[in-house]
Each structure stands twice: as structure tokens, then as C-alpha cells.
Amino acid sequence: MEDDFDFNAAGAMNDEMMDDVAYDDDAPVTLKVGEEKEIGKEGLKKKLLKEGEGWDTPDNGDEVEVHYTGTLLDGTKFDSSRDRGTPFKFTLGQGQVIKGWDQGIKTMKKGENALFTIPAELAYGESGSPPTIPPNATLQFDVQLLSWLSVKDICKDGGIFKKILNKGENWENPKDLDEVLVNYEVRLEDGTVVAKSDGIEFTVEDGHFCPALSKAVKTMKKGEKVLLTVKPQYGFGEKGKQASGDEGAVPANATLQITLELVSWKTVSDVTKDRRVMKKILKEGEGYERPNEGAVVQVKLIGKLQDGTIFTKKGYDDGAELFEFKTDEEQVIEGLDRAVMSMKKGEVATLTVAPEYAFGSTESKQELATIPPNSTVIYELELVSFVKEKESWDMNTQEKIEAAGKKKEEGNSLFKAGKYLKASKRYEKAVKYIEYDTSFGDEEKKQAKALKVSCNLNNAACKLKLKEYKQAEKLCTKVLENDSRNVKALYRRAQAYINLADLDLAELDIKKALEIDPDNRDVKLEYKVLKEKMREYNKKDAKFYGNIFAKLGALDSKKTAAPMAIDSKA
């Protein structure tokens, strides 16, 4: 509290009034100018004198600045910051002021002026504050909220407090993989500068200088400037830090004051979710649309080895044609294919592609250089334009059936080539085209049903190859719900059950399939596989239970032998 603030109503409170404030968690009180309402359930009233700006209100921990005039109900003025010409500053929700202030000012917007009527229980109670405030006095405060600095405990453990000095733009925050550009200055509590740097770039998860920087930037917006109070556990702990280069020493267990500005950042994403294809956005694209599977894209690209050797360049030279390809058709390496489907029109990015998503373990001759085996490659890429493959909701019923048939044929070709994952995706997309057939005519429904059955069965075959047995079982069950005598579905579900060790269920499916088609060679062969599995399991069970019975028998013999040994010694 400032020395010239001699009114205790906004200053220190008596010990018996320092209990935690119980705030009302209901929606904020909304008032029209001149209107008065009760806040909470303890008798605090607020009358709006002048509307504030925007929608934001301060929260506990924020440093607020106000002008106020305090009076008794009879109009007697006992204190006023306006008379002193100096606004009053305090930290909200920390018990630095009377409870009525902590509760009321939380409801105000910047620039708002309100009259608070505060009952004694939320002010000075039975004791009052002699000589200006009598016992059990209800007080009135004409308060204007001038401004506030938001202060947040960003780790929720008191380790880093963040005070916003300048608000940032938009709403996004950097993530772990992103590369941030910051300015910062680090001081000890006595004001000694120990580090200062402008234009430092680092990856958030890798961090820089001390752990607090990474923790803080993840809560910041572009252009935001903050003052961090950093406890030792997020600074340099018990060991401190020795001076090095331009950086001064940090004593053991030192609390740091860090001014930090987030200048900008580049968004980095893990395209394949295994950190083998990483995309860093250099320039944001337009809108929200991205290419889908089957889209025709036009790009500019430069492909390089890690040593900088350029092996391909398309669309960048004057008059050069843009590079065009169709996504999800294996016309380019998988890493490039998948990355471009994550981009927006006009987006510029760099891709770092590991060998398994690039050219693999074999040498690859490109137009400008040869790529050695097991090479990680880097692309500079701009998505100039794209035309999405037509989605089902843009098609009429006949187009949906034709599109489903086309995807099924593509899936068949991929299956024969041993590309089971890609084939599975084609079958899934085919089914999506015709999944909802309420608008189909009778003949179209018949065609759609046949396609669904075929695609689900073929997809089940893919799932078996991919060892996704539960998914294979679900696909076959879906077919059998509409056609309980489908031998292929029974056969493939039995295969899934065998691999899931549900042998009884597998036997039921195989027996039913043989009832329907007694001469089916594939089903007969699978029955032999099942019987062999059953014999193996029976042997294992017999051995397992035999061992248990043997151990139990040995234990029983020991129990009967023990008394005899005792008797012989007697």
C-alpha cells in the first residue's frame, strides 16, 4: 500500500476480517447506467454510473489502478484518491483491501464508474475504523477502474508470475514444436542485469536460457510483452549459474525478473505424427480450405539434401511451369504428398522429410542431382493453387455410385500391389460416398448395397493383412447384419476370431459357412487351421493345469509328512 493512502477501508484489514473471500461464480452482473443490483449474497450492491470499454474484467492476482471517493450513508466523505490526485493501486483478491472491494471491482470493465454500497460485514464490521468510520457502518464508494495489469500464476504453483505489459494480437499461442523469436532482459531482484538479448530464435520445447522462457511463451500472443517473476525452480535452482560471455552470474536460489517480448513465431507441425515429416510455415496461407485426397495441386518447390545440394527445382525460374500432381496417387514421395494436404492456398513452408517418407534405402537419380540411400531431404514448398476432388455432398446419387465404384477399383489395384493401408483407405472412402442412401431409388439402393458389401469385405481382407483383427471382425459383422448367410464374411470373421484367440466363435462361423457352402475349399482349409489351433491350446491348458495339480499334490504330501517327522523325534 502506498504511504500517502491513509484510508484503511482500501488498505490493511483487521485480523478477524482476513478470511478467504467467497466469490459468487454466477455470470457477471450486467447493468444499465443508473441501474442498481446486488452482487453475490452478502448484501454488496452496485450502481452503474458510467459504462466501461470492451468486455474484459480483472481477475484475482491482477494489479488494478482506481480512483475512488468513500462516504458514509449520510454523505460524510472520509477519504478520496481524487482529492489527493493520485490513483490507488492494489492487487485484486489478495486481501489487501476490504472484501467489498475485492468482490465488486472484479465486475468492472476498463473506464467503468460505479457506486458500491458495502455492508459492514464486507467492510469494517463491529469494530469500525476510528476515528473516521463508526462501528457497523455501511459504506459507499464511488469507484472508477482506470486500468489493470493482468498477473497470472502460469504454472499454478507460484513458480512463475506473468504480468502483461503490452497485450498481443489474435488468440493463438506457440506450441512445443514451434520456433519463436523473442527479445528479453533478465535482472536479479536488486536490479542487476545478468542477460539481455534481442532477436533470439529457439524451439519452444528445446528452450533457451532458463526453463521459464519456454513455459512463458506458450501462454503468450504475438507481440505480447510481459514481466516474469521467476522463482529458483524455473530459473537456475540451488546451483545458480556462473558468468559466461556477455551473461552475468546468477546466485544460488535467486528469483529473477525477466522482461520478455514474443516478437513472432513460425508454426511447426508433425505431419506424420512420428516426427519424421516436419513442416515449418514461413508464410501463412489464405482461408481454411486444404487439398483433400485426390485433389490436383500446383506448387513451386525446391528439393535439397541436408548439405544444401539441390536435386530438384520446379516453378521458381521465370517462365517455369508450376509442378502439378494429384494427391494420394503416389505421384510424389509420401512425405511431400501428406504435407501438401495440410497446407492452405498461398502457404509457404519448409519440409524436413526422413528417408522412410522420402526415397528410402535406395539411390534415386533426380534431374539436378542424385540422392544417396537413406537421405533426409528438405523441401521449400509453396502451394500456389489446388482443385479438390469432388466430395459426396456435391454429387447426385448416380455420381456417388460411380465414385464409389471407382474407389473400389483403385482399392483392388492397391491390394494386388500389396499396399494394404492405401487400399483400405480407398474402400473406406467408397463406402462413405454411398453410406447414406435415403435419396436413392430402388435400383440405386441395390447397386449401393452390393458396393458396400464388396468394399467392407475387401477392407476386412486389408485389415487381416495389417493385423488389425478387431477392425476386420467389425467389418464382417456389418456385412452379416444385412446378409447372415454371406460365406465370405463368415470366413473372414473366423480368421479374425482365430487371431484374436476367440476359437469358439471362430468355430461357429466356420460351421455355419460350411452348412451354406459345404464344398468351399478355403473354408475347409481354415477349419483345419482352427482345429490345429484348438489342439495347441488344449495342450497348453493340459500342461498348465497339470503343473498346478502337481504342485498342489506336492504341497499336500508335505503337509501329511510334517506330523510324522515331529512324532519320530518325540
C-alpha positions as CSV (number, residue, x, y, z in Angstrom):
1,M,0.0,0.0,0.0
2,E,1.3,3.5,-0.9
3,D,2.4,5.7,2.1
4,D,0.0,8.5,1.2
5,F,-3.0,6.2,1.3
6,D,-4.2,6.9,4.8
7,F,-7.7,5.3,4.4
8,N,-7.8,1.8,5.9
9,A,-11.0,0.9,4.0
10,A,-8.9,0.3,1.0
11,G,-5.8,-0.7,3.0
12,A,-4.9,-3.4,5.6
13,M,-7.8,-5.1,7.4
14,N,-8.2,-6.4,10.9
15,D,-7.0,-10.0,11.5
16,E,-10.6,-11.2,12.0
17,M,-11.5,-10.0,8.5
18,M,-8.7,-11.7,6.6
19,D,-10.6,-14.9,5.8
20,D,-10.7,-16.0,2.2
21,V,-13.3,-14.1,0.2
22,A,-16.2,-16.3,-1.0
23,Y,-16.9,-15.1,-4.5
24,D,-20.1,-15.7,-6.4
25,D,-19.4,-17.8,-9.5
26,D,-22.5,-16.8,-11.4
27,A,-22.5,-15.0,-14.7
28,P,-21.2,-11.4,-14.5
29,V,-23.7,-8.7,-13.3
30,T,-24.9,-6.7,-16.3
31,L,-26.3,-3.2,-15.6
32,K,-27.7,-0.2,-17.5
33,V,-26.5,3.3,-16.4
34,G,-28.4,4.3,-13.3
35,E,-29.5,0.7,-12.5
36,E,-28.5,-0.9,-9.2
37,K,-28.2,-4.7,-8.4
38,E,-26.9,-6.9,-5.6
39,I,-23.7,-8.7,-6.2
40,G,-23.4,-12.1,-4.6
41,K,-25.4,-13.0,-1.5
42,E,-23.8,-10.9,1.2
43,G,-25.5,-7.6,0.7
44,L,-23.0,-5.8,-1.7
45,K,-24.8,-3.5,-4.1
46,K,-23.5,-2.0,-7.4
47,K,-25.0,1.0,-9.2
48,L,-23.6,1.7,-12.7
49,L,-22.7,5.4,-13.2
50,K,-20.7,5.1,-16.5
51,E,-20.2,2.2,-18.8
52,G,-16.8,0.8,-19.4
53,E,-15.0,-0.4,-22.5
54,G,-15.0,-3.8,-24.1
55,W,-16.0,-7.0,-22.3
56,D,-12.9,-7.9,-20.2
57,T,-12.8,-7.6,-16.4
58,P,-9.9,-8.0,-14.0
59,D,-9.3,-11.2,-12.1
60,N,-7.7,-12.3,-8.8
61,G,-3.9,-11.5,-8.9
62,D,-4.3,-8.6,-11.3
63,E,-2.8,-5.2,-10.4
64,V,-5.6,-2.7,-10.6
65,E,-5.5,1.1,-10.6
66,V,-8.6,3.0,-9.5
67,H,-9.8,6.4,-8.4
68,Y,-12.4,6.4,-5.6
69,T,-14.3,8.5,-3.1
70,G,-15.6,7.0,0.1
71,T,-18.6,8.2,2.1
72,L,-20.8,7.2,4.9
73,L,-24.6,6.8,4.2
74,D,-25.2,10.3,5.4
75,G,-22.9,11.7,2.8
76,T,-19.9,12.3,5.1
77,K,-16.7,11.9,3.0
78,F,-13.9,10.1,4.8
79,D,-11.3,9.6,2.0
80,S,-10.7,10.2,-1.7
81,S,-7.9,9.4,-4.1
82,R,-9.3,12.1,-6.4
83,D,-8.6,14.7,-3.7
84,R,-5.0,13.5,-3.5
85,G,-4.7,13.5,-7.3
86,T,-3.0,10.1,-7.2
87,P,-4.8,6.8,-8.3
88,F,-4.7,3.9,-5.9
89,K,-3.1,0.6,-6.9
90,F,-3.5,-2.8,-5.3
91,T,-3.5,-6.5,-6.2
92,L,-7.0,-7.9,-6.5
93,G,-8.2,-10.8,-4.5
94,Q,-5.2,-10.9,-2.1
95,G,-6.9,-9.4,1.0
96,Q,-5.1,-6.0,0.5
97,V,-8.4,-4.2,0.6
98,I,-11.8,-4.8,2.2
99,K,-13.9,-7.7,1.0
100,G,-16.4,-5.5,-0.7
101,W,-13.7,-4.0,-2.9
102,D,-12.3,-7.4,-3.9
103,Q,-15.7,-8.6,-4.8
104,G,-17.0,-5.5,-6.5
105,I,-14.1,-4.4,-8.6
106,K,-13.9,-7.9,-10.2
107,T,-17.2,-7.0,-12.0
108,M,-15.9,-3.7,-13.6
109,K,-14.6,-3.0,-17.1
110,K,-11.9,-0.6,-18.0
111,G,-13.0,3.0,-17.7
112,E,-16.2,2.0,-15.8
113,N,-17.5,4.2,-13.0
114,A,-19.8,2.6,-10.3
115,L,-21.2,3.3,-6.9
116,F,-20.7,0.4,-4.4
117,T,-22.8,0.2,-1.2
118,I,-20.9,-2.1,1.1
119,P,-22.4,-3.6,4.3
120,A,-20.4,-3.6,7.4
121,E,-19.7,-7.4,7.2
122,L,-17.8,-6.7,4.0
123,A,-16.1,-3.6,5.3
124,Y,-15.0,-3.0,9.0
125,G,-17.7,-4.9,10.9
126,E,-18.4,-4.2,14.5
127,S,-15.1,-2.5,15.3
128,G,-15.2,0.1,12.5
129,S,-12.1,2.1,11.8
130,P,-11.8,5.0,14.3
131,P,-12.0,7.9,14.1
132,T,-13.5,8.2,10.6
133,I,-15.6,5.1,10.4
134,P,-18.0,4.1,13.2
135,P,-18.8,0.5,14.2
136,N,-21.2,-1.5,12.0
137,A,-21.1,1.2,9.3
138,T,-22.4,0.7,5.8
139,L,-20.0,2.4,3.3
140,Q,-20.4,3.8,-0.2
141,F,-17.6,4.1,-2.7
142,D,-17.7,5.9,-6.0
143,V,-15.0,3.9,-7.9
144,Q,-13.6,4.3,-11.4
145,L,-11.5,1.5,-12.8
146,L,-8.7,3.2,-14.7
147,S,-6.7,0.2,-15.8
148,W,-5.2,-3.1,-14.7
149,L,-2.2,-5.3,-15.4
150,S,-3.0,-8.9,-15.7
151,V,-0.9,-11.1,-13.4
152,K,-1.1,-14.9,-13.9
153,D,0.4,-17.8,-12.0
154,I,1.2,-19.6,-15.2
155,C,2.4,-22.9,-13.7
156,K,-0.2,-22.9,-10.9
157,D,2.5,-23.5,-8.3
158,G,3.7,-19.9,-7.6
159,G,6.9,-20.6,-9.6
160,I,6.3,-18.1,-12.4
161,F,4.1,-15.0,-12.2
162,K,3.4,-13.2,-15.5
163,K,2.4,-9.5,-15.7
164,I,1.2,-8.4,-19.1
165,L,2.8,-5.1,-20.1
166,N,1.6,-4.9,-23.7
167,K,-1.2,-7.1,-25.0
168,G,-0.5,-9.2,-28.1
169,E,-2.5,-9.8,-31.3
170,N,-5.1,-12.5,-32.1
171,W,-5.6,-15.5,-29.8
172,E,-3.1,-18.2,-30.8
173,N,-0.2,-19.2,-28.6
174,P,3.0,-21.1,-29.7
175,K,3.2,-24.8,-29.2
176,D,6.1,-27.1,-28.2
177,L,7.3,-27.7,-31.8
178,D,7.1,-24.0,-32.9
179,E,10.1,-21.7,-33.4
180,V,9.7,-18.4,-31.5
181,L,11.5,-15.1,-32.0
182,V,11.9,-13.2,-28.7
183,N,13.6,-10.2,-27.0
184,Y,14.4,-10.5,-23.3
185,E,16.2,-8.9,-20.4
186,V,17.0,-10.7,-17.1
187,R,17.5,-8.9,-13.8
188,L,18.2,-10.1,-10.3
189,E,16.0,-8.7,-7.5
190,D,18.5,-5.9,-6.8
191,G,18.1,-4.7,-10.4
192,T,21.4,-6.2,-11.7
193,V,21.1,-7.1,-15.4
194,V,22.5,-10.6,-16.0
195,A,21.4,-11.3,-19.5
196,K,19.9,-9.3,-22.4
197,S,19.2,-10.3,-26.0
198,D,17.2,-9.1,-29.0
199,G,16.0,-11.3,-31.8
200,I,16.8,-14.7,-30.3
201,E,15.1,-17.7,-32.0
202,F,14.6,-21.1,-30.4
203,T,12.2,-24.1,-30.5
204,V,9.8,-23.9,-27.6
205,E,10.3,-27.5,-26.4
206,D,14.1,-27.1,-26.5
207,G,14.0,-23.9,-24.5
208,H,16.6,-21.1,-24.0
209,F,18.5,-19.5,-21.1
210,C,16.2,-21.0,-18.3
211,P,13.1,-23.1,-18.2
212,A,10.9,-20.1,-17.5
213,L,11.2,-18.8,-21.1
214,S,9.6,-21.9,-22.7
215,K,6.9,-22.0,-20.0
216,A,6.0,-18.4,-20.5
217,V,6.0,-18.1,-24.4
218,K,3.4,-20.9,-24.5
219,T,1.0,-18.6,-22.8
220,M,1.8,-15.5,-24.9
221,K,0.3,-14.0,-28.1
222,K,2.2,-12.4,-31.0
223,G,3.6,-9.0,-29.9
224,E,2.8,-9.6,-26.2
225,K,5.3,-8.2,-23.7
226,V,5.4,-9.4,-20.1
227,L,7.3,-9.1,-16.9
228,L,8.0,-12.5,-15.3
229,T,8.8,-13.1,-11.7
230,V,10.7,-16.4,-11.8
231,K,11.3,-18.5,-8.7
232,P,14.5,-20.6,-8.5
233,Q,12.9,-23.9,-9.6
234,Y,12.2,-22.3,-13.0
235,G,15.5,-20.3,-13.1
236,F,18.8,-21.9,-12.0
237,G,17.8,-23.5,-8.7
238,E,20.2,-24.3,-5.9
239,K,23.3,-24.3,-8.2
240,G,22.8,-20.9,-9.7
241,K,24.7,-20.0,-12.9
242,Q,28.3,-18.9,-13.5
243,A,29.1,-15.8,-15.6
244,S,29.9,-16.6,-19.2
245,G,30.4,-14.4,-22.3
246,D,28.0,-11.4,-22.1
247,E,25.9,-13.1,-19.4
248,G,26.4,-12.3,-15.7
249,A,26.3,-14.8,-12.8
250,V,23.1,-15.9,-11.2
251,P,23.4,-16.7,-7.4
252,A,22.0,-19.9,-5.9
253,N,18.3,-19.8,-5.2
254,A,17.9,-16.5,-7.0
255,T,14.5,-15.1,-8.0
256,L,14.7,-13.5,-11.5
257,Q,12.8,-10.6,-13.1
258,I,12.5,-11.2,-16.8
259,T,11.1,-8.8,-19.3
260,L,10.1,-10.9,-22.3
261,E,8.6,-10.0,-25.7
262,L,7.3,-12.5,-28.2
263,V,8.0,-10.9,-31.5
264,S,6.7,-13.7,-33.7
265,W,6.8,-17.4,-34.3
266,K,6.8,-20.0,-37.1
267,T,4.3,-22.8,-36.7
268,V,5.9,-26.2,-36.9
269,S,3.8,-29.3,-37.2
270,D,4.4,-33.1,-37.1
271,V,2.7,-34.1,-40.4
272,T,3.1,-37.9,-39.8
273,K,2.7,-37.8,-36.0
274,D,6.1,-39.6,-35.6
275,R,8.4,-36.6,-36.2
276,R,9.6,-38.0,-39.5
277,V,8.0,-35.3,-41.7
278,M,8.2,-31.9,-40.1
279,K,6.6,-28.8,-41.7
280,K,7.6,-25.2,-40.7
281,I,5.3,-22.5,-42.0
282,L,7.2,-19.5,-43.4
283,K,4.1,-17.7,-44.7
284,E,0.5,-18.3,-43.7
285,G,-1.9,-19.3,-46.4
286,E,-5.4,-18.0,-47.2
287,G,-8.7,-19.1,-45.7
288,Y,-9.3,-22.6,-44.2
289,E,-9.6,-24.9,-47.2
290,R,-6.9,-27.6,-47.8
291,P,-6.4,-30.1,-50.6
292,N,-8.2,-33.5,-49.9
293,E,-7.2,-36.9,-51.2
294,G,-7.4,-36.9,-54.9
295,A,-7.0,-33.1,-55.3
296,V,-5.0,-31.7,-58.2
297,V,-2.4,-29.3,-56.7
298,Q,0.0,-26.8,-58.3
299,V,3.2,-26.0,-56.4
300,K,6.6,-24.3,-56.5
301,L,9.3,-26.4,-54.9
302,I,13.0,-26.8,-54.4
303,G,14.3,-30.1,-53.1
304,K,17.7,-30.2,-51.2
305,L,19.9,-32.6,-49.4
306,Q,21.0,-31.7,-45.9
307,D,24.3,-30.4,-47.2
308,G,22.4,-27.9,-49.4
309,T,22.8,-29.8,-52.7
310,I,19.7,-29.0,-54.9
311,F,18.3,-32.1,-56.6
312,T,15.1,-30.6,-58.0
313,K,13.6,-27.2,-58.7
314,K,10.2,-26.5,-60.2
315,G,8.1,-23.4,-60.8
316,Y,10.6,-20.8,-59.4
317,D,12.5,-19.7,-62.5
318,D,11.0,-17.1,-64.8
319,G,8.5,-18.7,-67.1
320,A,8.9,-22.1,-65.5
321,E,5.7,-24.2,-65.3
322,L,4.3,-25.0,-61.9
323,F,4.7,-28.6,-60.7
324,E,1.3,-30.3,-60.8
325,F,0.3,-33.6,-59.3
326,K,-2.6,-35.4,-57.8
327,T,-2.6,-36.2,-54.1
328,D,-2.7,-39.7,-52.7
329,E,-1.8,-41.2,-56.1
330,E,1.9,-41.9,-55.4
331,Q,3.0,-39.4,-58.0
332,V,5.4,-37.8,-55.4
333,I,7.1,-39.1,-52.3
334,E,4.8,-39.8,-49.4
335,G,6.2,-37.1,-47.1
336,L,5.5,-34.4,-49.8
337,D,2.1,-35.9,-50.6
338,R,0.9,-35.8,-47.0
339,A,2.4,-32.4,-46.2
340,V,0.7,-30.6,-49.1
341,M,-2.7,-31.9,-47.9
342,S,-2.0,-29.9,-44.6
343,M,-1.4,-26.6,-46.5
344,K,-3.6,-23.7,-47.4
345,K,-3.5,-21.8,-50.7
346,G,-0.6,-19.4,-50.8
347,E,1.1,-21.1,-47.8
348,V,4.9,-21.3,-48.0
349,A,6.7,-23.9,-45.8
350,T,9.9,-25.9,-45.4
351,L,9.6,-29.7,-45.1
352,T,12.1,-31.9,-43.5
353,V,11.4,-35.5,-44.7
354,A,13.1,-38.6,-43.2
355,P,14.2,-41.4,-45.6
356,E,11.2,-43.7,-44.9
357,Y,8.9,-41.0,-46.2
358,A,11.3,-39.9,-49.0
359,F,13.4,-42.0,-51.2
360,G,14.2,-44.8,-48.8
361,S,17.3,-47.0,-48.7
362,T,18.0,-46.9,-52.4
363,E,19.8,-44.3,-54.5
364,S,17.5,-42.1,-56.5
365,K,18.6,-40.1,-59.6
366,Q,16.8,-36.7,-59.9
367,E,17.1,-34.1,-62.6
368,L,19.7,-32.0,-60.8
369,A,21.5,-34.4,-58.5
370,T,21.5,-38.0,-57.2
371,I,20.0,-38.7,-53.8
372,P,22.1,-41.1,-51.8
373,P,20.5,-44.0,-49.9
374,N,18.9,-43.2,-46.6
375,S,18.8,-39.5,-47.2
376,T,16.8,-37.0,-45.2
377,V,15.6,-34.3,-47.7
378,I,14.4,-30.8,-47.3
379,Y,11.8,-29.0,-49.5
380,E,11.0,-25.4,-49.8
381,L,7.4,-25.5,-50.9
382,E,4.6,-23.0,-51.9
383,L,1.1,-24.2,-52.6
384,V,0.0,-22.0,-55.5
385,S,-3.4,-23.5,-56.1
386,F,-5.5,-26.7,-55.9
387,V,-8.7,-28.2,-57.1
388,K,-10.3,-30.5,-54.5
389,E,-11.7,-33.9,-55.5
390,K,-15.5,-33.6,-55.5
391,E,-17.0,-34.5,-52.1
392,S,-20.0,-36.7,-51.8
393,W,-22.3,-33.9,-50.7
394,D,-21.6,-32.2,-54.1
395,M,-22.7,-35.3,-56.1
396,N,-26.0,-36.6,-57.3
397,T,-26.9,-40.2,-56.5
398,Q,-25.6,-41.7,-59.7
399,E,-22.3,-39.8,-59.3
400,K,-21.9,-41.2,-55.8
401,I,-22.4,-44.7,-57.0
402,E,-19.9,-44.1,-59.9
403,A,-17.3,-42.5,-57.5
404,A,-17.7,-45.5,-55.0
405,G,-17.2,-47.9,-57.9
406,K,-14.0,-46.1,-59.0
407,K,-12.6,-46.0,-55.4
408,K,-13.3,-49.7,-55.1
409,E,-11.4,-50.5,-58.3
410,E,-8.5,-48.3,-57.1
411,G,-8.5,-50.3,-53.8
412,N,-8.4,-53.6,-55.7
413,S,-5.4,-52.5,-57.7
414,L,-3.6,-51.3,-54.5
415,F,-4.5,-54.6,-52.7
416,K,-2.9,-56.6,-55.5
417,A,0.2,-54.5,-55.3
418,G,0.4,-55.3,-51.6
419,K,-0.4,-51.7,-50.5
420,Y,-3.0,-52.7,-47.9
421,L,-3.2,-49.5,-45.9
422,K,-3.8,-47.4,-49.0
423,A,-6.3,-50.0,-50.3
424,S,-8.1,-49.9,-47.0
425,K,-8.5,-46.1,-47.3
426,R,-9.9,-46.4,-50.8
427,Y,-12.6,-48.9,-49.6
428,E,-13.5,-46.7,-46.7
429,K,-13.9,-43.7,-49.0
430,A,-16.0,-45.7,-51.4
431,V,-18.4,-46.7,-48.6
432,K,-18.6,-43.0,-47.4
433,Y,-19.9,-42.0,-50.8
434,I,-22.9,-44.3,-50.5
435,E,-23.3,-44.5,-46.8
436,Y,-26.5,-42.5,-46.7
437,D,-28.8,-43.8,-49.4
438,T,-32.2,-42.4,-48.3
439,S,-32.4,-40.3,-51.5
440,F,-31.5,-43.4,-53.7
441,G,-34.1,-45.1,-56.0
442,D,-34.7,-48.8,-55.7
443,E,-32.2,-49.8,-58.4
444,E,-29.6,-47.4,-57.0
445,K,-30.1,-48.8,-53.5
446,K,-29.5,-52.3,-54.9
447,Q,-26.2,-51.1,-56.5
448,A,-25.1,-49.2,-53.4
449,K,-25.8,-52.3,-51.2
450,A,-23.7,-54.5,-53.4
451,L,-20.9,-52.0,-53.4
452,K,-21.0,-51.6,-49.6
453,V,-20.8,-55.4,-49.1
454,S,-17.9,-55.8,-51.6
455,C,-15.9,-52.8,-50.1
456,N,-16.4,-53.9,-46.5
457,L,-15.3,-57.4,-47.3
458,N,-12.3,-56.2,-49.2
459,N,-11.5,-53.8,-46.4
460,A,-11.7,-56.7,-43.9
461,A,-9.1,-58.6,-46.1
462,C,-6.9,-55.5,-45.8
463,K,-7.3,-55.3,-42.0
464,L,-6.4,-59.0,-41.7
465,K,-3.2,-58.3,-43.7
466,L,-2.5,-55.3,-41.5
467,K,-3.1,-57.5,-38.4
468,E,-6.0,-55.2,-37.3
469,Y,-8.1,-58.1,-36.4
470,K,-10.7,-56.3,-34.3
471,Q,-11.4,-54.0,-37.2
472,A,-11.7,-56.9,-39.6
473,E,-14.2,-58.6,-37.3
474,K,-16.3,-55.4,-37.1
475,L,-16.4,-55.0,-40.9
476,C,-17.5,-58.6,-41.4
477,T,-20.2,-58.2,-38.7
478,K,-21.5,-55.2,-40.5
479,V,-22.0,-57.3,-43.6
480,L,-23.6,-60.2,-41.7
481,E,-26.1,-57.8,-40.1
482,N,-27.6,-57.4,-43.6
483,D,-26.8,-60.8,-45.0
484,S,-26.4,-63.5,-42.4
485,R,-25.5,-66.2,-45.0
486,N,-22.6,-64.4,-46.6
487,V,-19.9,-67.1,-46.7
488,K,-17.0,-64.7,-47.3
489,A,-18.0,-62.6,-44.3
490,L,-18.2,-65.7,-42.1
491,Y,-14.9,-67.0,-43.4
492,R,-13.0,-63.7,-42.8
493,R,-14.6,-63.1,-39.4
494,A,-13.5,-66.6,-38.4
495,Q,-9.9,-65.7,-39.5
496,A,-10.2,-62.6,-37.3
497,Y,-11.5,-64.6,-34.3
498,I,-8.7,-67.2,-34.7
499,N,-6.1,-64.4,-34.5
500,L,-7.9,-62.9,-31.5
501,A,-7.9,-66.3,-29.8
502,D,-11.8,-66.4,-29.8
503,L,-11.7,-70.0,-31.1
504,D,-15.2,-71.0,-30.1
505,L,-16.6,-68.0,-32.0
506,A,-14.4,-68.9,-35.0
507,E,-15.7,-72.5,-35.0
508,L,-19.4,-71.2,-35.0
509,D,-18.7,-69.1,-38.1
510,I,-16.8,-71.8,-39.9
511,K,-19.5,-74.4,-39.2
512,K,-22.2,-72.0,-40.5
513,A,-20.2,-71.3,-43.6
514,L,-19.8,-75.0,-44.3
515,E,-23.5,-75.5,-43.8
516,I,-24.2,-72.9,-46.5
517,D,-21.3,-74.0,-48.9
518,P,-20.1,-77.5,-47.9
519,D,-17.6,-77.7,-50.8
520,N,-15.8,-74.3,-50.2
521,R,-12.2,-75.2,-50.2
522,D,-10.9,-72.0,-48.5
523,V,-13.3,-72.6,-45.6
524,K,-12.3,-76.2,-45.2
525,L,-8.6,-75.2,-45.1
526,E,-9.4,-72.6,-42.4
527,Y,-11.2,-75.3,-40.4
528,K,-8.0,-77.3,-40.4
529,V,-6.1,-74.3,-39.2
530,L,-8.7,-73.8,-36.4
531,K,-8.5,-77.4,-35.3
532,E,-4.8,-77.3,-35.1
533,K,-5.0,-74.1,-33.0
534,M,-7.5,-75.8,-30.7
535,R,-5.1,-78.8,-30.2
536,E,-2.3,-76.4,-29.4
537,Y,-4.4,-74.5,-26.8
538,N,-5.7,-77.8,-25.3
539,K,-2.1,-79.0,-24.9
540,K,-1.1,-75.7,-23.3
541,D,-4.1,-75.9,-21.0
542,A,-3.4,-79.5,-20.1
543,K,0.3,-78.7,-19.3
544,F,-0.7,-75.6,-17.3
545,Y,-3.3,-77.4,-15.2
546,G,-1.1,-80.5,-14.9
547,N,1.6,-78.3,-13.4
548,I,-0.8,-76.7,-11.0
549,F,-2.2,-80.2,-9.8
550,A,1.4,-81.5,-9.5
551,K,2.3,-78.5,-7.2
552,L,-0.9,-79.0,-5.2
553,G,-0.1,-82.7,-4.8
554,A,3.4,-82.0,-3.6
555,L,2.1,-79.4,-1.1
556,D,-0.4,-82.0,0.2
557,S,2.3,-84.6,0.7
558,K,4.4,-82.1,2.6
559,K,1.5,-81.4,4.9
560,T,1.0,-85.1,5.7
561,A,4.7,-85.7,6.1
562,A,5.3,-83.0,8.6
563,P,3.5,-84.5,11.7
564,M,5.3,-87.8,11.1
565,A,8.7,-86.1,11.3
566,I,7.7,-84.5,14.6
567,D,6.5,-87.8,16.0
568,S,9.7,-89.6,15.2
569,K,11.7,-87.0,17.2
570,A,9.4,-87.4,20.2
